[in-house]
């Protein structure tokens, strides 16, 4: 548990400007993931990262505007650790940061099918 708090604290110390620029890149990349039903596809993807306890706790809020996801507001309020992991998942480079498991899985999967199975 202490290790998890340490990691979250470390993500909280990342430059606000860096995170703002990363948010902009993630937002642009998400809109370009699909050619059809963009709002639905983007919302489904973002909700896969969303967790709640059915009561009052959630790891971030998913905002809506005019019946669709308000991606800018949702990403702006998302914790740094989730935004960075999301960026890595959609192949956005995060220089100086190491949320590398998705990247490692892709590299290992291409080079060695049995290594990929270990993940």
Backbone as a printed PyTorch tensor [residue, N CA C, xyz], in Angstrom:
tensor([[[  0.8210,  -1.1940,   0.0000],
         [  0.0000,   0.0000,   0.0000],
         [  0.8650,   1.2580,   0.0000]],

        [[  1.9400,   1.2660,   0.8190],
         [  2.8290,   2.4200,   0.8490],
         [  3.4620,   2.6520,  -0.5070]],

        [[  3.8350,   1.5740,  -1.1840],
         [  4.4650,   1.7040,  -2.4850],
         [  3.5030,   2.3480,  -3.4760]],

        [[  2.2180,   1.9940,  -3.4360],
         [  1.2340,   2.5750,  -4.3340],
         [  1.1040,   4.0690,  -4.0850]],

        [[  1.0430,   4.4950,  -2.8200],
         [  0.9590,   5.9140,  -2.5040],
         [  2.1990,   6.6530,  -2.9750]],

        [[  3.3560,   6.0270,  -2.8490],
         [  4.5840,   6.6480,  -3.3080],
         [  4.5230,   6.8850,  -4.8130]],

        [[  4.0480,   5.9190,  -5.5620],
         [  3.9440,   6.0640,  -7.0070],
         [  2.9720,   7.1780,  -7.3580]],

        [[  1.8020,   7.2120,  -6.7270],
         [  0.8280,   8.2610,  -6.9940],
         [  1.4110,   9.6240,  -6.6550]],

        [[  2.1480,   9.7300,  -5.5350],
         [  2.7780,  10.9920,  -5.1610],
         [  3.7970,  11.4140,  -6.2090]],

        [[  4.5740,  10.4620,  -6.7160],
         [  5.5670,  10.7840,  -7.7360],
         [  4.9040,  11.3180,  -8.9980]],

        [[  3.8120,  10.7230,  -9.4230],
         [  3.0910,  11.2190, -10.5950],
         [  2.5410,  12.6200, -10.3410]],

        [[  2.1770,  12.9110,  -9.1140],
         [  1.6470,  14.2270,  -8.7720],
         [  2.6770,  15.3320,  -8.8660]],

        [[  3.9560,  14.9730,  -8.8620],
         [  5.0370,  15.9610,  -8.9150],
         [  5.4490,  16.3200, -10.3390]],

        [[  4.8260,  15.7210, -11.3230],
         [  5.1810,  15.9850, -12.7160],
         [  4.7130,  17.3860, -13.0950]],

        [[  5.4920,  18.0460, -13.8970],
         [  5.2140,  19.4140, -14.3300],
         [  3.7930,  19.5650, -14.8780]],

        [[  3.1230,  20.6140, -14.4340],
         [  1.7650,  20.9000, -14.9230],
         [  1.7730,  21.1760, -16.4190]],

        [[  2.7980,  21.8610, -16.8960],
         [  2.8960,  22.1470, -18.3260],
         [  3.0680,  20.8560, -19.1220]],

        [[  3.9100,  19.9520, -18.6300],
         [  4.0970,  18.6610, -19.2940],
         [  2.7640,  17.9200, -19.3860]],

        [[  2.0360,  17.8870, -18.2730],
         [  0.7660,  17.1630, -18.2490],
         [ -0.2610,  17.8210, -19.1640]],

        [[ -0.2720,  19.1500, -19.2430],
         [ -1.2020,  19.8470, -20.1340],
         [ -0.9050,  19.4980, -21.5870]],

        [[  0.3640,  19.4750, -21.9290],
         [  0.7400,  19.1170, -23.3080],
         [  0.4170,  17.6530, -23.6030]],

        [[  0.6380,  16.7950, -22.6150],
         [  0.3070,  15.3820, -22.7900],
         [ -1.1970,  15.2040, -22.9590]],

        [[ -1.9790,  15.9180, -22.1750],
         [ -3.4440,  15.8600, -22.2770],
         [ -3.8900,  16.2280, -23.6880]],

        [[ -3.2930,  17.2680, -24.2580],
         [ -3.6450,  17.7030, -25.6090],
         [ -3.3210,  16.6160, -26.6280]],

        [[ -2.1600,  15.9710, -26.4760],
         [ -1.7810,  14.9040, -27.4090],
         [ -2.6860,  13.6830, -27.2660]],

        [[ -3.0330,  13.3340, -26.0260],
         [ -3.9310,  12.1950, -25.7930],
         [ -5.3000,  12.4880, -26.3890]],

        [[ -5.8030,  13.6830, -26.1710],
         [ -7.1210,  14.0470, -26.7010],
         [ -7.1410,  13.9330, -28.2190]],

        [[ -6.1410,  14.4730, -28.8680],
         [ -6.0640,  14.3970, -30.3240],
         [ -5.9760,  12.9490, -30.8010]],

        [[ -5.1410,  12.1590, -30.1540],
         [ -4.9770,  10.7530, -30.5470],
         [ -6.2670,   9.9630, -30.3560]],

        [[ -6.9830,  10.2190, -29.2730],
         [ -8.2320,   9.4860, -29.0330],
         [ -9.2630,   9.7810, -30.1130]],

        [[ -9.3650,  11.0380, -30.5300],
         [-10.3310,  11.3650, -31.5820],
         [ -9.9550,  10.7160, -32.9050]],

        [[ -8.6840,  10.3940, -33.0870],
         [ -8.2320,   9.8010, -34.3450],
         [ -8.1370,   8.2750, -34.3080]],

        [[ -8.5580,   7.6520, -33.2140],
         [ -8.4890,   6.1930, -33.1110],
         [ -9.4810,   5.4850, -34.0210]],

        [[-10.5860,   6.1370, -34.2880],
         [-11.6480,   5.4790, -35.0500],
         [-12.2320,   6.4420, -36.0690]],

        [[-12.6640,   5.8990, -37.1830],
         [-13.2990,   6.7230, -38.2100],
         [-14.8080,   6.7710, -38.0620]],

        [[-15.3680,   5.8210, -37.3360],
         [-16.8200,   5.7410, -37.1820],
         [-17.2010,   5.8580, -35.7160]],

        [[-18.3540,   6.4480, -35.4550],
         [-18.9030,   6.5700, -34.0960],
         [-17.8450,   7.0680, -33.1160]],

        [[-17.2030,   8.1630, -33.4600],
         [-16.0810,   8.6510, -32.6590],
         [-16.4510,   8.8810, -31.2010]],

        [[-17.5690,   9.5720, -30.9500],
         [-17.9500,   9.8410, -29.5620],
         [-18.1480,   8.5420, -28.7870]],

        [[-18.8240,   7.5880, -29.4020],
         [-19.0810,   6.3130, -28.7230],
         [-17.7790,   5.5610, -28.4740]],

        [[-16.9290,   5.4900, -29.4870],
         [-15.6600,   4.7730, -29.3540],
         [-14.7640,   5.4060, -28.2860]],

        [[-14.6790,   6.7270, -28.3010],
         [-13.8420,   7.4300, -27.3220],
         [-14.3910,   7.2280, -25.9190]],

        [[-15.6980,   7.3660, -25.7620],
         [-16.2870,   7.1900, -24.4330],
         [-16.0920,   5.7630, -23.9280]],

        [[-16.2740,   4.7770, -24.7900],
         [-16.0630,   3.3860, -24.3740],
         [-14.6190,   3.1670, -23.9270]],

        [[-13.6870,   3.7290, -24.6630],
         [-12.2780,   3.5660, -24.3020],
         [-11.9880,   4.2160, -22.9480]],

        [[-12.4300,   5.4470, -22.7670],
         [-12.1730,   6.1620, -21.5100],
         [-12.8280,   5.4420, -20.3390]],

        [[-14.0350,   4.9450, -20.5300],
         [-14.7310,   4.2640, -19.4320],
         [-14.0370,   2.9610, -19.0220]],

        [[-13.2380,   2.3910, -19.8910],
         [-12.4650,   1.1970, -19.5110],
         [-11.4230,   1.5290, -18.4470]],

        [[-11.0510,   2.7830, -18.3590],
         [-10.0910,   3.2290, -17.3450],
         [-10.7920,   3.6840, -16.0680]],

        [[-12.0830,   3.8630, -16.1350],
         [-12.8560,   4.4130, -15.0170],
         [-13.1960,   3.3210, -14.0110]],

        [[-13.0490,   3.6540, -12.7280],
         [-13.4250,   2.7380, -11.6460],
         [-14.2620,   3.5150, -10.6410]],

        [[-15.2280,   2.8330, -10.0460],
         [-15.9730,   3.4300,  -8.9330],
         [-16.4310,   2.3270,  -7.9990]],

        [[-16.8680,   2.7290,  -6.8120],
         [-17.3140,   1.7360,  -5.8370],
         [-18.8350,   1.6650,  -5.7540]],

        [[-19.5270,   2.3390,  -6.6620],
         [-20.9870,   2.3270,  -6.6530],
         [-21.5850,   3.3290,  -5.6870]],

        [[-20.7520,   4.0060,  -4.9380],
         [-21.2260,   4.9970,  -3.9690],
         [-20.6490,   6.3700,  -4.2790]],

        [[-19.5930,   6.7230,  -3.5640],
         [-19.0650,   8.0750,  -3.6870],
         [-17.6670,   8.1530,  -4.2780]],

        [[-16.9480,   7.0320,  -4.3190],
         [-15.5730,   7.0660,  -4.7960],
         [-15.5080,   6.7110,  -6.2710]],

        [[-14.6750,   7.4340,  -7.0060],
         [-14.3140,   7.0740,  -8.3700],
         [-12.9130,   7.6080,  -8.6310]],

        [[-12.1870,   6.9250,  -9.5060],
         [-10.8120,   7.3480,  -9.7540],
         [-10.7440,   8.6210, -10.5990]],

        [[-11.7710,   8.9000, -11.3780],
         [-11.9250,  10.1740, -12.0750],
         [-13.3650,  10.2710, -12.5500]],

        [[-13.7800,  11.4780, -12.8830],
         [-15.1460,  11.6900, -13.3710],
         [-15.1510,  11.7260, -14.8900]],

        [[-16.1820,  11.1580, -15.4800],
         [-16.3820,  11.2490, -16.9210],
         [-17.4400,  12.3240, -17.1370]],

        [[-17.0170,  13.4400, -17.7310],
         [-17.9210,  14.5680, -17.9520],
         [-18.6230,  14.4280, -19.2890]],

        [[-19.8410,  14.9450, -19.3400],
         [-20.6170,  14.9140, -20.5740],
         [-21.0790,  16.3160, -20.9290]],

        [[-21.2800,  16.5190, -22.2160],
         [-21.7990,  17.7820, -22.7250],
         [-22.6860,  17.4460, -23.9180]],

        [[-23.8970,  17.9260, -23.9010],
         [-24.8580,  17.6730, -24.9840],
         [-25.0420,  16.1790, -25.2580]],

        [[-25.0170,  15.3710, -24.2050],
         [-25.2720,  13.9420, -24.3410],
         [-24.0840,  13.1060, -24.7800]],

        [[-22.9150,  13.7330, -24.9270],
         [-21.7040,  13.0140, -25.3360],
         [-20.5940,  13.2930, -24.3350]],

        [[-19.5640,  12.4770, -24.3860],
         [-18.4200,  12.6960, -23.5010],
         [-17.7830,  14.0530, -23.7910]],

        [[-17.4400,  14.7730, -22.7440],
         [-16.6570,  16.0050, -22.8570],
         [-15.2170,  15.5810, -22.5800]],

        [[-14.5370,  15.1850, -23.6350],
         [-13.2220,  14.5690, -23.4860],
         [-12.2080,  15.5220, -22.8710]],

        [[-12.2230,  16.7720, -23.2850],
         [-11.2730,  17.7360, -22.7410],
         [-11.3960,  17.8760, -21.2370]],

        [[-12.6140,  18.0380, -20.7460],
         [-12.8370,  18.1770, -19.3000],
         [-12.5050,  16.8860, -18.5610]],

        [[-12.8540,  15.7570, -19.1530],
         [-12.5740,  14.4630, -18.5220],
         [-11.0730,  14.2510, -18.3720]],

        [[-10.3210,  14.4980, -19.4400],
         [ -8.8720,  14.3040, -19.3790],
         [ -8.2020,  15.3220, -18.4630]],

        [[ -8.7270,  16.5450, -18.4320],
         [ -8.1370,  17.5960, -17.5940],
         [ -8.2180,  17.2510, -16.1120]],

        [[ -9.2580,  16.5390, -15.7120],
         [ -9.4460,  16.1850, -14.3050],
         [ -8.9050,  14.8000, -13.9640]],

        [[ -8.4180,  14.0780, -14.9580],
         [ -7.9170,  12.7200, -14.7460],
         [ -6.5890,  12.7620, -13.9820]],

        [[ -6.3930,  11.8550, -13.0330],
         [ -5.1070,  11.8120, -12.3200],
         [ -3.9410,  11.5800, -13.2860]],

        [[ -2.7990,  12.1620, -12.9620],
         [ -1.6240,  12.0630, -13.8280],
         [ -1.2570,  10.6250, -14.1620]],

        [[ -1.3040,   9.7350, -13.1710],
         [ -0.8810,   8.3590, -13.4290],
         [ -1.7560,   7.6860, -14.4760]],

        [[ -3.0480,   7.9460, -14.4450],
         [ -3.9570,   7.3230, -15.4150],
         [ -3.7370,   7.9210, -16.7980]],

        [[ -3.5800,   9.2430, -16.8690],
         [ -3.3570,   9.8930, -18.1630],
         [ -2.0580,   9.3950, -18.8020]],

        [[ -1.0260,   9.2230, -18.0090],
         [  0.2570,   8.7340, -18.5320],
         [  0.1290,   7.2870, -19.0080]],

        [[ -0.5500,   6.4550, -18.2550],
         [ -0.7540,   5.0600, -18.6680],
         [ -1.6060,   4.9880, -19.9270]],

        [[ -2.6100,   5.8520, -20.0140],
         [ -3.4540,   5.9000, -21.2060],
         [ -2.6100,   6.3170, -22.4110]],

        [[ -1.7670,   7.3170, -22.2310],
         [ -0.8990,   7.7700, -23.3210],
         [ -0.0200,   6.6220, -23.8130]],

        [[  0.5730,   5.8900, -22.8890],
         [  1.4170,   4.7580, -23.2700],
         [  0.6050,   3.6940, -24.0030]],

        [[ -0.6230,   3.4730, -23.5690],
         [ -1.4790,   2.4570, -24.1760],
         [ -1.8150,   2.7800, -25.6250]],

        [[ -1.9240,   4.0720, -25.9410],
         [ -2.2610,   4.4570, -27.3190],
         [ -1.0220,   4.9270, -28.0770]],

        [[  0.1510,   4.5050, -27.5810],
         [  1.4480,   4.7010, -28.2550],
         [  1.8990,   6.1500, -28.3580]],

        [[  1.5630,   6.9520, -27.3680],
         [  2.0920,   8.3100, -27.2950],
         [  3.3400,   8.2390, -26.4290]],

        [[  4.4360,   8.7730, -26.9330],
         [  5.6810,   8.7400, -26.1790],
         [  5.5820,   9.6400, -24.9580]],

        [[  6.1630,   9.1670, -23.8670],
         [  6.2040,   9.9330, -22.6210],
         [  7.6610,   9.9960, -22.1710]],

        [[  8.4640,  10.8730, -22.7970],
         [  9.9000,  10.9410, -22.4820],
         [ 10.1570,  11.1640, -21.0010]],

        [[ 11.0970,  10.4190, -20.4780],
         [ 11.4800,  10.5660, -19.0860],
         [ 10.5970,   9.8140, -18.1130]],

        [[  9.5380,   9.2080, -18.5980],
         [  8.6210,   8.4530, -17.7430],
         [  8.6320,   7.0030, -18.1920]],

        [[  8.3310,   6.0990, -17.2790],
         [  8.4440,   4.6840, -17.5930],
         [  7.1590,   3.8850, -17.3810]],

        [[  6.0500,   4.2820, -17.9860],
         [  4.8760,   3.3990, -17.9510],
         [  5.0060,   2.4060, -19.0940]],

        [[  6.0490,   1.5810, -19.0640],
         [  6.5170,   0.8660, -20.2440],
         [  5.8970,  -0.4980, -20.4810]],

        [[  5.0600,  -0.9970, -19.6330],
         [  4.5280,  -2.3470, -19.8390],
         [  3.8030,  -2.4860, -21.1760]],

        [[  2.8860,  -1.5710, -21.5820],
         [  2.2460,  -1.7470, -22.8890],
         [  3.2570,  -1.7560, -24.0310]],

        [[  4.2810,  -0.9040, -23.9510],
         [  5.2940,  -0.8600, -24.9930],
         [  6.0990,  -2.1480, -24.9930]],

        [[  6.4960,  -2.6170, -23.8190],
         [  7.2460,  -3.8670, -23.7330],
         [  6.4370,  -5.0220, -24.3000]],

        [[  5.1480,  -5.0540, -24.0000],
         [  4.3090,  -6.1320, -24.5170],
         [  4.3180,  -6.1170, -26.0350]],

        [[  4.2230,  -4.9330, -26.6320],
         [  4.1980,  -4.8420, -28.0900],
         [  5.5320,  -5.2610, -28.6950]],

        [[  6.6210,  -4.7920, -28.1220],
         [  7.9440,  -5.1370, -28.6410],
         [  8.2060,  -6.6270, -28.4820]],

        [[  7.9380,  -7.1680, -27.3040],
         [  8.1630,  -8.5920, -27.0750],
         [  7.2540,  -9.4450, -27.9450]],

        [[  6.0210,  -9.0010, -28.1300],
         [  5.0790,  -9.7650, -28.9340],
         [  5.5430,  -9.9020, -30.3720]],

        [[  6.1610,  -8.8500, -30.8890],
         [  6.6520,  -8.8920, -32.2640],
         [  7.8910,  -9.7770, -32.3810]],

        [[  8.7290,  -9.7310, -31.3450],
         [ 10.0080, -10.4320, -31.4140],
         [  9.9280, -11.8870, -30.9700]],

        [[  9.0190, -12.1870, -30.0160],
         [  9.0410, -13.5150, -29.4230],
         [  7.6650, -13.8180, -28.8300]],

        [[  6.9250, -14.6610, -29.4840],
         [  5.5540, -14.9570, -29.0450],
         [  5.5020, -15.5440, -27.6410]],

        [[  6.4620, -16.3570, -27.2530],
         [  6.4140, -16.9490, -25.9150],
         [  6.7260, -15.9150, -24.8330]],

        [[  7.5720, -14.9280, -25.1230],
         [  7.8440, -13.8620, -24.1490],
         [  6.5880, -13.0330, -23.9340]],

        [[  5.8640, -12.7710, -24.9980],
         [  4.6230, -12.0040, -24.8900],
         [  3.6220, -12.7240, -23.9890]],

        [[  3.5860, -14.0310, -24.0490],
         [  2.6440, -14.8090, -23.2380],
         [  2.9110, -14.6430, -21.7480]],

        [[  4.1270, -14.3020, -21.3660],
         [  4.4540, -14.0920, -19.9600],
         [  3.7220, -12.9060, -19.3630]],

        [[  3.3130, -11.9670, -20.1830],
         [  2.5650, -10.8200, -19.6920],
         [  1.1070, -11.1770, -19.6420]]])
